[in-house]
Amino acid sequence: MQKRHLVPVAVAITLAVPALAVAPASADSAPASAQSKAAAPAGSRSLAAYLTAGGVGFDNNPFDYDIVTAAVLAVVKAKPSSPVALLAQGNVPLTAFLPEDFAFRNLVHDLTGKWVRSEQQVFNVVGSLGIDTIEQILEYHVVPGKTIDALTALRSDNAVLPTALAGKTFTVDVLKPLPLIRLKDNDPNAADPYVNLFQLNLNYGNKQIAHGITAVLRPADL
């Protein structure tokens, strides 16, 4: 497997941002200053509802979540009892780390050696891996039972997070002095994803929360 040739654009931009640049990414995200004072999240909107609120489809925006949304829907349709279906159950606390669309394009390049332009084509290649493989990849991006907001993540250096994929974990690596968050997965030959500090606390205020990441987490050495 070739090493990911990924330039984490959002992280590079963050290098120019002073101190704790943790502004939420969406209108329903709470300000970072309010998060430390907030009570435990009580809302029950699911991440599936959040991701599909603007409709489902592919576009030319590399920084949203069309491909991972399509993958979640495909798995839930094929395997309704899959742990991935927890993303549609808003009363179940969990944290998801969502690869942005360009992260899947980089994964496809690593797998095939080719750059695929359209999101539909990227999804088609991902789909060719088989529904069971897609399910396992998605499960590895979900931390069940925990609502981990941005400030909690920044205080969790070296935390080992259990995922919905049985027996598989990844490690939180907080890089200082700048508050960059790297997630160390199980593929030692590929660059680890960074949390996009401009895509934090998606669906904030609910029991299910998500953060955007710059690459696809790998549960095994690909």
C-alpha positions in Angstrom: 0.0 0.0 0.0 1.3 3.4 -0.9 1.4 6.0 1.7 -1.4 8.5 1.5 -0.4 11.5 -0.5 -2.7 13.8 1.5 -2.1 17.4 2.3 -4.5 18.2 5.1 -5.7 21.5 3.8 -7.7 22.5 6.8 -4.8 21.7 9.1 -2.5 23.7 7.0 -4.9 26.7 7.3 -5.1 26.2 11.0 -1.4 26.8 11.3 -2.1 30.4 10.6 -4.9 30.6 13.2 -3.9 31.8 16.7 -4.5 29.7 19.8 -7.6 27.5 20.1 -9.3 27.8 16.7 -12.2 25.6 17.4 -15.1 27.5 15.9 -18.0 25.2 15.1 -18.8 24.3 11.5 -22.5 24.7 11.3 -25.3 27.0 12.5 -26.5 24.5 15.0 -23.1 24.1 16.6 -22.6 25.8 19.9 -19.7 28.3 20.4 -16.7 26.7 22.0 -16.9 29.1 25.0 -20.4 27.7 25.7 -19.5 24.1 25.4 -17.6 24.0 28.7 -20.6 25.3 30.5 -23.2 23.2 28.7 -25.1 20.4 30.4 -24.9 16.9 29.0 -26.5 16.9 25.6 -30.2 15.9 25.6 -31.3 16.4 22.0 -32.3 13.3 20.1 -31.7 14.3 16.5 -29.7 11.5 14.9 -26.5 12.0 12.8 -28.3 10.3 9.9 -31.0 13.0 10.1 -28.3 15.7 10.3 -26.4 14.3 7.3 -29.5 14.0 5.1 -31.2 17.3 6.1 -30.1 19.1 3.0 -30.9 16.2 0.7 -28.9 13.3 -0.5 -26.7 13.4 -3.6 -23.2 14.2 -4.9 -21.7 17.6 -5.8 -18.4 19.3 -6.3 -17.7 20.3 -2.7 -14.7 18.2 -1.5 -15.3 19.3 2.1 -18.7 17.9 2.8 -20.0 14.4 3.5 -21.9 13.1 0.5 -19.9 9.9 0.1 -19.9 8.8 3.7 -23.7 9.6 3.8 -24.3 7.5 0.7 -22.2 4.7 2.3 -24.2 4.8 5.5 -27.5 4.6 3.7 -26.2 1.7 1.5 -25.2 -0.3 4.6 -28.4 0.4 6.5 -30.5 -0.6 3.5 -28.5 -3.8 3.0 -28.1 -4.7 6.7 -30.7 -3.0 8.9 -29.3 -4.6 12.0 -25.8 -3.4 11.4 -24.2 -1.2 14.1 -24.0 1.5 11.5 -27.8 1.8 11.9 -27.1 3.4 15.3 -26.4 6.6 13.4 -30.2 6.7 12.8 -31.1 6.2 16.4 -30.8 9.6 18.0 -31.4 8.5 21.5 -28.2 6.4 21.4 -25.1 8.5 22.4 -22.2 8.2 20.0 -19.4 10.2 18.4 -18.6 9.8 14.7 -15.5 10.9 12.9 -16.6 11.6 9.3 -14.2 11.5 6.4 -14.8 14.5 4.0 -15.4 13.6 0.4 -11.8 14.3 -0.7 -10.7 11.8 1.9 -12.4 9.1 0.0 -10.9 10.3 -3.2 -7.5 9.9 -1.6 -8.4 6.4 -0.4 -9.5 5.4 -3.9 -6.2 6.7 -5.3 -4.3 4.6 -2.7 -6.3 1.5 -3.6 -6.2 1.9 -7.4 -3.3 4.3 -8.2 -5.8 6.4 -10.1 -7.4 9.8 -9.4 -11.1 9.6 -9.8 -12.8 13.0 -10.4 -16.5 12.8 -9.6 -17.9 11.9 -6.3 -20.2 9.4 -7.9 -17.2 7.6 -9.4 -15.4 7.6 -6.1 -18.5 6.1 -4.4 -18.7 3.5 -7.1 -15.1 2.4 -6.4 -15.8 2.3 -2.7 -18.9 0.3 -3.3 -16.9 -2.3 -5.3 -15.2 -3.2 -2.0 -18.4 -4.9 -1.0 -21.0 -4.0 1.6 -19.3 -5.9 4.4 -16.0 -4.0 3.9 -17.9 -0.7 3.8 -19.7 -1.6 6.9 -16.5 -2.4 8.8 -14.9 0.8 7.6 -17.9 2.9 8.8 -18.0 1.0 12.2 -14.4 2.0 12.7 -15.4 5.6 12.5 -18.0 5.4 15.3 -17.3 5.6 19.0 -20.5 4.3 20.7 -21.8 5.4 24.1 -19.8 8.7 24.2 -20.7 12.2 23.1 -17.2 13.6 22.7 -17.3 17.4 22.0 -14.3 19.4 20.7 -13.0 20.5 24.0 -13.2 17.0 25.4 -11.2 15.7 22.4 -8.5 18.4 22.9 -8.1 17.2 26.5 -7.9 13.5 25.5 -4.3 13.1 24.4 -3.3 9.5 24.2 -6.9 8.3 24.8 -7.6 5.0 23.2 -11.2 5.0 21.8 -13.1 1.7 21.3 -15.1 1.7 18.1 -18.3 0.0 16.9 -16.0 -2.4 15.0 -15.5 -5.2 17.5 -12.0 -5.2 19.0 -10.7 -2.3 17.0 -9.6 1.0 18.6 -7.8 4.2 17.5 -5.7 6.6 19.6 -6.2 10.4 20.0 -3.0 12.3 19.6 -3.2 16.0 20.5 -0.3 17.9 19.0 1.0 21.0 20.8 1.5 24.0 21.0 -1.1 24.3 18.3 -4.3 22.3 19.2 -4.2 19.8 16.3 -5.9 16.5 16.8 -4.5 13.4 15.0 -6.2 10.0 15.1 -3.8 7.1 14.9 -5.4 4.1 13.2 -4.3 0.6 12.5 -2.5 1.1 9.2 1.1 2.0 10.0 2.0 2.6 6.4 -0.4 5.4 5.8 -0.6 9.0 7.1 -3.1 9.3 10.0 -6.2 11.6 9.7 -6.4 14.9 11.3 -9.6 16.3 12.8 -10.7 19.3 10.7 -10.8 22.1 13.2 -13.3 23.9 11.0 -15.7 21.0 11.0 -16.2 20.3 14.7 -19.3 19.6 16.8 -21.6 18.7 14.0 -25.1 18.1 15.4 -24.0 19.8 18.6 -26.6 19.7 21.5 -27.6 16.2 20.6 -26.6 12.8 22.0 -25.0 12.0 18.6 -22.1 14.3 17.6 -19.6 14.2 14.8 -16.3 15.8 13.7 -14.9 16.0 10.2 -11.6 14.3 9.4 -9.1 14.6 6.6 -8.7 11.0 5.7 -10.4 7.6 6.0 -9.5 5.7 9.2 -8.2 2.3 8.4 -9.0 -0.6 10.8 -6.2 -2.7 9.3 -3.0 -2.4 7.3 -4.3 -2.1 3.8 
